């Protein structure tokens, strides 16, 4: 993850992450999230989602949606490598 990304500081403080694992037919959704432009709210706009018990959005039709905890985050140049 790019250390200069706006969500990086929040992620490092919280240490919790919810991951939506997408299938091949959801490549357009994956690319929407891969682009660094726009905030998270904008990236979820017009997507069918349901709220999990913790309030995190799960994308409808995703293959899996695990909750993860960051255990190690070494920095490599301008990116942090996330180990869940």
Phi, psi and omega in degrees: 000137179293123183295341180270357179293144184300331182274351185299313182298319179296316179298318181293326179286316184283321181067006178247143178214141176250127185247131172260113179269116187262154178270176181302324182284358181249026182300325179297324177291317179300318180292327177301318182279335180288331179290139184280348182280146178089152178269173184299321180301314179297322182293331179272350180304135176066016173261141174282120180224165168229152182271132175280172181306324181277000179093352180289141179279132174252129182285129180301134177084002178291155182291323180200160179214072182283152169268138183227157175239131178287128179248339180207136182219069178290144178268133176234104185058241183264006182243147172256135177266126185259124175250121184259000000 
